[in-house]
Amino acid sequence: MLAVAPEPPHGPSVWTGRELVNDTTWRVHWPVDAINAAVNYVHGRDLDKLATTPVAELRGTCPPELVELAAGLTSEIIGGRGFVLLSGLPVHDLDERTTAGVFLLLGGLIGLPRSQNADGHLLGHVRDVGKSLDDPTSRIYQTNRRQTFHTDSTDVVGLLCLQTAASGGQSLLASAGAVYREFHRRRPDLAPVLFDVVATDRRGEQPPGMLPWFEIPVLSWFDNHLTVLYQRQYIDSAARFPDAPALRAEQVEALDLFDDIVNEPDMHLSMDLEVGDIQFVHNHSLLHDRTGFVDHDDPSQRRHLLRLWLSAPDDRSLPPVFSQRYGSVTVGERGGIVVAGTELTVPLHL
């Protein structure tokens, strides 16, 4: 354990929900010319090839209005607040293939899509498919339950809302730097514990040669950046493995306080994702959550979001320990989930 915890960071990614509640400059609207350019670009293109095209190559072949839009988004995601909401994609006027293609194109200008599960999905579908959290291999995004604050195993996560729930399903975001700042203020003696490694369950998605859990700290200080990696349910469920290192009493105390702080109403920001909204979140500086929801009876109207995990070539370096989860720490070529037999796919629907 560190003898002394690092001082809390400063900068635009360190904010509280209270500070942003009346600030909507994080909401950006699609320029009409950029939508038209994106639709025209993806028309007739192979989506599997589009999803695996290197970022630099894509930036070199796309219309300049799209490259400019993505550059502005990237700057805010990685160098600014850590998130952005892009509104106005007319998904009801587009077929599912075009919608998916535009999302893949915009995301691909920010980072290279990575596999989101053992099935190799480069395009994910976030919806309730009836999974139970009692199943140790289920993932929370496959249920209608609240997710709790966590990070994903990638640099940037993108969500495109296709359908909203009958009620609930709000998106919650919190700054890891602000949470740590408050934690450090209250319990500087306990703050070093957050930089100790903890075991986190892979939920059955185990890469070749790896343990069924990984051991990475909740917080890391590396290359002058505070980086977060957190999923409390999966930390707790790692206890199902007899050989996984058990949480010490002081670690449980620290994680409980971390959870208490991030869940305080003034600490996080809540937003509704409407149909056509695209949200991008930086996983290394923010935590995200989704409230529980009640779905429509009509299956065609049930809550449905498309998701991208992106490895951004413009992102920060990560400590070597992240290679346990990210496979590599090479910027632009890291993150995602690949197990034996995984084949990369771009499913248009489940």
C-alpha positions as CSV (number, residue, x, y, z in Angstrom):
1,M,0.0,0.0,0.0
2,L,1.1,3.5,-0.7
3,A,2.4,5.3,2.4
4,V,0.9,8.6,1.2
5,A,-1.9,9.0,-1.4
6,P,-1.3,11.3,-4.4
7,E,-2.9,14.8,-4.1
8,P,-6.2,15.1,-5.9
9,P,-5.9,16.2,-9.6
10,H,-7.2,19.4,-11.1
11,G,-8.5,20.3,-14.5
12,P,-11.7,20.2,-16.6
13,S,-12.4,16.6,-15.9
14,V,-12.7,17.3,-12.2
15,W,-16.3,18.4,-11.7
16,T,-19.3,17.7,-9.6
17,G,-22.9,17.3,-10.8
18,R,-23.9,20.3,-8.8
19,E,-21.4,22.4,-10.8
20,L,-22.8,21.2,-14.1
21,V,-26.5,21.0,-13.4
22,N,-27.3,24.3,-15.0
23,D,-24.5,24.0,-17.7
24,T,-25.6,22.3,-21.0
25,T,-22.6,23.2,-23.0
26,W,-21.8,19.5,-23.0
27,R,-24.7,19.0,-25.4
28,V,-23.8,19.3,-29.1
29,H,-26.2,19.1,-32.0
30,W,-25.4,17.3,-35.3
31,P,-24.7,19.8,-38.1
32,V,-27.1,18.9,-41.0
33,D,-24.2,18.8,-43.5
34,A,-22.4,16.3,-41.2
35,I,-25.4,14.0,-41.0
36,N,-25.8,14.0,-44.8
37,A,-22.1,13.4,-45.3
38,A,-22.1,10.5,-42.9
39,V,-25.2,8.9,-44.5
40,N,-23.7,9.2,-47.9
41,Y,-20.3,7.8,-46.8
42,V,-21.7,4.6,-45.3
43,H,-24.1,3.9,-48.1
44,G,-23.2,0.6,-49.7
45,R,-20.1,0.1,-47.5
46,D,-19.3,-3.1,-45.7
47,L,-19.9,-2.5,-42.0
48,D,-17.5,-5.2,-40.9
49,K,-14.7,-3.5,-42.8
50,L,-15.8,0.0,-41.6
51,A,-15.6,-1.2,-38.0
52,T,-12.0,-2.5,-38.5
53,T,-10.6,0.4,-40.5
54,P,-7.7,2.1,-38.7
55,V,-8.5,5.5,-37.3
56,A,-5.9,7.3,-39.3
57,E,-7.1,5.8,-42.6
58,L,-10.7,6.7,-41.8
59,R,-9.7,10.3,-41.0
60,G,-7.9,10.5,-44.3
61,T,-10.9,9.3,-46.4
62,C,-13.9,11.0,-44.6
63,P,-15.5,14.3,-45.6
64,P,-13.8,17.2,-43.7
65,E,-17.0,18.2,-41.8
66,L,-17.1,14.7,-40.2
67,V,-13.4,14.8,-39.3
68,E,-13.8,18.2,-37.8
69,L,-16.9,17.2,-35.8
70,A,-15.1,14.1,-34.4
71,A,-12.0,16.1,-33.6
72,G,-14.1,18.5,-31.5
73,L,-15.8,15.6,-29.7
74,T,-12.5,13.9,-29.1
75,S,-11.0,17.0,-27.6
76,E,-13.8,17.3,-25.1
77,I,-13.9,13.6,-24.3
78,I,-10.2,13.1,-23.7
79,G,-9.0,16.6,-22.8
80,G,-12.1,18.2,-21.4
81,R,-14.9,17.2,-19.1
82,G,-14.7,13.6,-20.2
83,F,-18.0,13.3,-21.9
84,V,-20.3,14.8,-24.6
85,L,-23.8,14.3,-25.8
86,L,-24.5,14.6,-29.5
87,S,-28.1,15.1,-30.3
88,G,-30.2,15.1,-33.5
89,L,-29.5,11.9,-35.4
90,P,-32.8,11.2,-37.2
91,V,-32.8,7.4,-36.5
92,H,-36.5,7.1,-37.4
93,D,-35.8,8.3,-40.9
94,L,-32.9,5.8,-41.4
95,D,-32.9,2.1,-41.7
96,E,-31.1,0.0,-39.1
97,R,-28.0,-0.6,-41.3
98,T,-27.5,3.1,-42.1
99,T,-28.0,4.0,-38.4
100,A,-25.4,1.5,-37.3
101,G,-23.1,2.6,-40.1
102,V,-23.2,6.3,-39.1
103,F,-22.6,5.4,-35.5
104,L,-19.7,3.1,-36.4
105,L,-18.3,5.9,-38.7
106,L,-18.4,8.6,-36.1
107,G,-17.0,6.3,-33.4
108,G,-14.3,5.1,-35.7
109,L,-13.1,8.7,-36.2
110,I,-12.6,8.8,-32.4
111,G,-11.1,5.4,-31.8
112,L,-10.9,1.8,-33.1
113,P,-13.9,-0.3,-32.1
114,R,-13.0,-3.2,-29.7
115,S,-14.8,-6.4,-28.8
116,Q,-17.4,-5.9,-26.1
117,N,-17.9,-9.5,-25.1
118,A,-16.8,-13.1,-25.7
119,D,-18.9,-13.2,-28.9
120,G,-16.7,-10.5,-30.4
121,H,-19.4,-7.8,-30.9
122,L,-17.9,-4.6,-32.2
123,L,-21.4,-3.2,-32.2
124,G,-23.1,-3.9,-28.9
125,H,-26.8,-3.9,-28.1
126,V,-27.8,-2.6,-24.6
127,R,-31.2,-4.0,-23.7
128,D,-32.9,-6.2,-21.2
129,V,-32.6,-9.8,-22.5
130,G,-33.8,-11.4,-19.3
131,K,-30.4,-12.2,-17.8
132,S,-30.3,-12.7,-14.0
133,L,-27.5,-11.2,-11.9
134,D,-27.6,-14.5,-9.9
135,D,-25.8,-16.0,-13.0
136,P,-22.1,-15.3,-12.4
137,T,-21.5,-15.0,-16.2
138,S,-24.2,-12.4,-16.9
139,R,-23.4,-8.8,-17.6
140,I,-25.5,-6.0,-16.0
141,Y,-26.2,-4.3,-19.3
142,Q,-28.3,-7.4,-20.3
143,T,-30.8,-6.6,-17.5
144,N,-33.2,-3.8,-16.5
145,R,-31.4,-3.4,-13.1
146,R,-29.5,-0.4,-12.0
147,Q,-25.9,-0.8,-13.1
148,T,-24.2,1.2,-10.3
149,F,-21.2,3.4,-11.0
150,H,-18.5,1.6,-13.0
151,T,-16.1,1.8,-15.9
152,D,-15.9,-0.3,-19.1
153,S,-12.8,-2.1,-20.4
154,T,-12.0,0.4,-23.0
155,D,-10.8,4.0,-23.5
156,V,-14.1,5.5,-24.7
157,V,-17.6,4.1,-24.6
158,G,-20.3,5.4,-27.0
159,L,-24.1,4.9,-26.7
160,L,-26.7,5.6,-29.4
161,C,-30.3,5.6,-28.1
162,L,-32.7,3.9,-30.5
163,Q,-35.6,3.4,-28.0
164,T,-36.3,4.7,-24.5
165,A,-37.8,2.8,-21.7
166,A,-41.4,3.3,-20.4
167,S,-39.8,4.8,-17.3
168,G,-36.3,5.1,-15.8
169,G,-33.0,4.3,-17.5
170,Q,-31.4,7.7,-16.8
171,S,-27.7,8.0,-17.5
172,L,-25.5,9.0,-14.6
173,L,-21.9,10.3,-14.9
174,A,-19.4,11.1,-12.2
175,S,-15.9,12.5,-12.3
176,A,-13.4,10.1,-10.7
177,G,-11.1,13.1,-9.9
178,A,-13.9,14.8,-8.0
179,V,-14.9,11.7,-6.1
180,Y,-11.3,11.1,-5.1
181,R,-10.9,14.8,-4.1
182,E,-13.8,14.4,-1.7
183,F,-12.6,11.1,-0.5
184,H,-9.1,12.5,0.2
185,R,-10.7,15.4,2.1
186,R,-12.7,13.2,4.4
187,R,-10.3,10.3,4.9
188,P,-6.7,11.1,3.8
189,D,-5.6,8.2,6.0
190,L,-7.7,5.7,4.0
191,A,-7.1,7.2,0.5
192,P,-3.9,5.1,-0.2
193,V,-6.0,2.0,0.0
194,L,-7.8,2.9,-3.3
195,F,-4.4,2.5,-5.0
196,D,-4.1,-1.2,-3.8
197,V,-4.9,-3.9,-6.3
198,V,-8.2,-5.7,-6.0
199,A,-9.5,-8.8,-7.7
200,T,-12.3,-8.2,-10.2
201,D,-14.4,-11.0,-11.7
202,R,-14.2,-11.5,-15.5
203,R,-17.7,-12.9,-15.4
204,G,-16.8,-16.0,-17.4
205,E,-15.1,-14.0,-20.2
206,Q,-11.6,-15.3,-19.7
207,P,-8.8,-14.7,-22.2
208,P,-6.4,-17.5,-23.0
209,G,-3.7,-17.8,-20.4
210,M,-5.4,-15.5,-17.9
211,L,-7.0,-16.1,-14.6
212,P,-10.8,-15.8,-14.3
213,W,-10.3,-12.5,-12.5
214,F,-7.8,-9.6,-12.9
215,E,-6.0,-7.6,-10.2
216,I,-5.9,-3.8,-10.9
217,P,-6.3,-0.9,-8.4
218,V,-9.5,1.1,-8.4
219,L,-7.3,4.2,-8.8
220,S,-3.9,4.5,-10.5
221,W,-1.6,7.5,-10.7
222,F,0.5,7.2,-13.8
223,D,2.1,9.7,-16.3
224,N,0.6,12.6,-14.3
225,H,-3.0,11.2,-14.7
226,L,-5.4,9.7,-12.2
227,T,-7.0,6.7,-13.9
228,V,-10.0,4.8,-12.6
229,L,-11.1,1.2,-13.2
230,Y,-14.1,0.1,-11.1
231,Q,-17.0,-2.3,-11.0
232,R,-18.1,-3.0,-7.4
233,Q,-20.4,-6.0,-8.1
234,Y,-17.6,-7.7,-10.0
235,I,-15.1,-7.0,-7.3
236,D,-17.5,-8.6,-4.8
237,S,-18.3,-11.6,-7.0
238,A,-14.6,-12.3,-7.4
239,A,-14.9,-13.9,-3.9
240,R,-16.4,-16.9,-5.6
241,F,-12.9,-17.9,-6.6
242,P,-11.0,-19.4,-3.6
243,D,-7.6,-18.4,-5.0
244,A,-8.6,-14.8,-5.6
245,P,-7.1,-12.3,-3.0
246,A,-9.8,-11.5,-0.5
247,L,-10.6,-7.9,0.3
248,R,-9.1,-6.7,3.5
249,A,-11.3,-4.9,6.0
250,E,-9.8,-1.5,5.2
251,Q,-10.4,-2.2,1.5
252,V,-14.1,-2.8,2.1
253,E,-14.2,0.4,4.2
254,A,-12.6,2.3,1.4
255,L,-14.8,0.9,-1.3
256,D,-17.9,1.6,0.7
257,L,-16.9,5.2,1.2
258,F,-16.1,5.5,-2.5
259,D,-19.6,4.2,-3.3
260,D,-21.2,6.5,-0.8
261,I,-19.5,9.6,-2.2
262,V,-20.1,8.9,-5.9
263,N,-23.8,8.2,-5.1
264,E,-24.3,11.6,-3.3
265,P,-26.8,13.6,-5.4
266,D,-24.5,16.6,-5.7
267,M,-21.6,14.5,-6.9
268,H,-22.9,13.1,-10.1
269,L,-24.8,14.4,-13.2
270,S,-28.0,12.8,-14.4
271,M,-29.3,13.0,-18.0
272,D,-31.9,11.4,-20.2
273,L,-30.8,9.9,-23.4
274,E,-33.5,10.6,-26.0
275,V,-33.9,8.8,-29.3
276,G,-31.1,9.9,-31.6
277,D,-28.8,11.0,-28.8
278,I,-25.2,9.7,-28.9
279,Q,-23.2,9.9,-25.6
280,F,-19.4,9.4,-25.5
281,V,-17.7,8.9,-22.1
282,H,-14.0,8.7,-21.2
283,N,-13.6,5.6,-19.1
284,H,-10.3,6.6,-17.5
285,S,-11.5,9.9,-16.0
286,L,-15.3,9.2,-15.4
287,L,-17.5,6.6,-13.9
288,H,-20.9,5.9,-15.5
289,D,-24.2,4.4,-14.3
290,R,-27.7,3.7,-15.4
291,T,-30.8,3.7,-13.2
292,G,-33.2,0.8,-13.3
293,F,-36.0,0.9,-15.8
294,V,-39.4,-0.4,-16.6
295,D,-39.9,-1.5,-20.2
296,H,-42.8,-1.2,-22.6
297,D,-45.0,-4.3,-23.1
298,D,-44.6,-4.1,-26.8
299,P,-41.2,-5.8,-27.6
300,S,-40.6,-3.4,-30.6
301,Q,-40.8,-0.4,-28.3
302,R,-38.5,-1.7,-25.5
303,R,-35.4,0.2,-24.5
304,H,-32.5,-0.3,-26.9
305,L,-29.2,1.4,-27.3
306,L,-26.3,0.6,-29.6
307,R,-22.8,0.6,-27.9
308,L,-19.2,1.1,-29.0
309,W,-16.0,0.4,-27.1
310,L,-13.3,2.5,-28.7
311,S,-9.5,2.6,-28.4
312,A,-8.5,6.1,-29.0
313,P,-5.1,6.9,-30.6
314,D,-5.1,10.3,-28.9
315,D,-5.5,9.0,-25.4
316,R,-3.3,8.9,-22.3
317,S,-0.8,6.1,-21.5
318,L,-1.9,3.5,-19.0
319,P,0.1,1.7,-16.3
320,P,1.4,-1.8,-17.3
321,V,-0.9,-3.5,-14.9
322,F,-3.9,-2.6,-17.2
323,S,-2.6,-5.2,-19.7
324,Q,-4.3,-7.8,-17.5
325,R,-7.7,-6.4,-18.6
326,Y,-6.9,-4.5,-21.8
327,G,-4.7,-7.2,-23.3
328,S,-2.2,-4.4,-24.2
329,V,-1.5,-0.9,-23.0
330,T,-0.4,0.3,-26.5
331,V,-2.3,3.5,-27.2
332,G,-4.9,3.0,-29.9
333,E,-4.6,-0.8,-29.8
334,R,-5.9,-1.8,-26.3
335,G,-9.1,-2.8,-24.5
336,G,-12.0,-5.1,-25.3
337,I,-12.7,-8.7,-24.5
338,V,-11.3,-11.6,-26.5
339,V,-11.5,-15.2,-25.5
340,A,-10.6,-18.5,-27.2
341,G,-12.6,-18.7,-30.4
342,T,-13.8,-15.1,-30.5
343,E,-14.5,-13.8,-33.9
344,L,-15.2,-10.1,-34.5
345,T,-18.7,-9.3,-35.7
346,V,-21.0,-6.3,-36.3
347,P,-24.4,-7.6,-35.4
348,L,-27.2,-5.3,-36.5
349,H,-29.6,-6.9,-34.0
350,L,-29.6,-9.5,-31.3
